[in-house]
């Protein structure tokens, strides 16, 4: 078809007559023939429209259905070759979960390492057979972990997960130690009970004037007090580490003082009080004073101190070892109104990424193709300005991409289950997020067209922008993990603002942040000004 010929008219039904009636009106900003040219050019290509809708949705669907997140590493567990230790994988399903997918349990570390070298497994975890001996001799016990990966993300995640498992083993060991210290706590309760029984006999002896029996009971209680002190000193308690460590200063020491040490110090004070009253009673007996009012006061004070000792020992004994091991547990609460998962988070971001890429590609290829086909020479002698040409192209592309964006949002919402928490009140901000992204992306496409000489160059620049959008805009890794000079790359790409804006609009109920609307609009205006300058320069030189 000659460039001077008009494109074939669409079917003459009512809808198309109304469309042509609107497009044939004179507008001062642009020549509507360019809007009609781009719109009808796309409409005459149903495969293009289908690929623009179905292709992006298939990408979203495959991503949502196929991505399970980090933590699915095939793992071989190496256990000590000792009687009673199982090598059945099913016996370890409750121990190794989530990050490591246990596939084999063996006693041969060389076999496990060979599987790692052959690529048959991703991780090898070795349970040492001398762990308890190392701890007993004052050394840390290490659980060797071997893995092979070129990905720094996988390496960091595996190492972090092994740290978590080592921490869990620490808790198990400490919990067992606290269970082992249960007899000492029971001994304190038994000592208090013995002292209570002895005070009853002592009171009867004092009433009867039996000095010998009274002195026997006093000496017996003194011996019980000494045994009780040794039991207190042998208790295993959390927070008894080095007082200079940051953890000890921040929480551990305070927990030790508030939860356990304060009670133990009070029990020691009770023992001191019992000792004081026993010494006072013994001194009175030596003077021949066996049942005076002062001796009865000492006996009453002895009983009160022993009652306090018994109550405190019962309270300490009632604390489960699991609470002593983990006195503080985290209670994390996400305040967003939607379930946090990968498809919900990445769904809106992928929509924005696709819209940006398609907008840049369409805008750049359209201008480059006009130049290569010689259309600029025809436009130059026609009564039309570069601004009118670009405005027509912009309007047509914006309408197509807005429709595409709405279709994609509908598809991910209805078919992939991505929520839109407040559709009735936030549909307009969502529409604005789409528009400013498309606005800036089309402007960026005009800039790409201005610096490209061929269609292949335009496609290459579009792909480079796509790669930059994936790696440097927070799409995969958060921006705060990049150096400041790298972040400047993200600030010139529309997806940086559009993805966050659409995510916040669809998935949360916070007030709309105008930053994600104003900045891409200003950025798009700058792109359009630069793109018009480059196009005008080519227009004048053609």
Buried (B, 14 or more C-beta within 10 A) or exposed (E): EEEEEEEEEBEEEEEBEEBBEEBEEEEEEBBBBBBBBBBBEBBEEEEBBEEBBEEBBEEBBEBBEEEEEBBEBBBBBBBEEEEEEEBEBEEBEEEBEEBBBBBBBBBEBEBBBEBBEEEEBBBBBBBBEEBEEEEEEEEEBEEEBBBEBEEEEBEEBBEEBBEEBBEEBEEEBBBEEBEEBEEBBEBBBBBBBBBBEBBEBBBEBBEEEBBEBBBBBBEBBBEBBEEBBEBBEEBBBBBBEEEEEEEBEEEBBEBBEEBBBEBBEBBBBBBEBBBBBBEBBBEBBEEEBBBEEEBBEBBEBBBBBBBBBBBBBEEBEEBEBEBBBEBEEEEEEEEBEBEEBEBBBBBBBBBBBBBBBBBBBBBBBBBBEBBEEEBBBBBEEEEBBBBBBBBBBBBBBBBBBBEBBBBBBEBBBEEBEBBBBBEEEBBEBBBBBBBBBBBBBBBBBBBBBBEBEEBEBBBEBBEEBBEBBBBBBBBEEEBEEBEEEEBEBBEBBBBBBBBBBBBBBBBBBEEBBEEBBEBBBEBBEBBBEBBBBBBBEBBEEB
